Amino acid sequence: AGELVETSGGIAVGDPCAKVGISFYPGAKVEPAAYVPLASKLADEGYYCVIEKMPFNLAFFGIDAASSARAEAPGVQEWWLAGHSLGGVAAAQYASSHENDVRGVIFLASYSAVDLSGTDMDCLTVYGEADGVINRAALADNARNLPASARTVVIEGGNHAGFGDYGAQKGDGSPSLSADEQQQRTASLISDLIGR
């Protein structure tokens, strides 16, 4: 997966000269290191991943984090954003004001609270069937904020915490597959989206 490089702004995994980069916004109160297993799987697929370090571990205080990731890897030709839970909401906010810099947004157990429906971004929403944390009403309600081409995939047996490696989360459902399996499926879905 390439070496892991810790910078002041985040944890970078993979080749900084890869064609495609993914700036990853962690969920609220989750350490960036929790997403290294998923980022490593994406790096194995040939992507350069930067898991952003957020002030107070809250992406809302670091919405522009992707700008520094982009500046630090000028060899990357195409940038995507991905975010878990509240990190996805913050990533969408960044995307809405950087439409020409971002190819698409991947929402992991998340949604866009800003209107991206008029953009030509590729958007993918992935959540676990056993997710007990995500607000499903908000998920359904905010689907209209995504372009018509957006896809949603439910990972059978997956849950909210399974996208990262930070242990069980209060209120979450019990998964019937391992976090590693959930992350592998997620990496494959993301790779299918970016590669098409």
Secondary structure, 3 states (H helix, E strand, C coil): CCCEEECCCEEEECCCCCCEEEEEECCCCCCHHHHHHHHHHHHHCCCEEEEECCHHHCHHHCCCHHHHHHHHCCCCCEEEEEEECHHHHHHHHHHHHCCCCCCEEEEECCCCCCCCCCCCCEEEEEEECCCCCCCHHHHHHHHHHCCCCCEEEEECCCCCHHHCCCCCCCCCCCCCCCHHHHHHHHHHHHHHHHHC
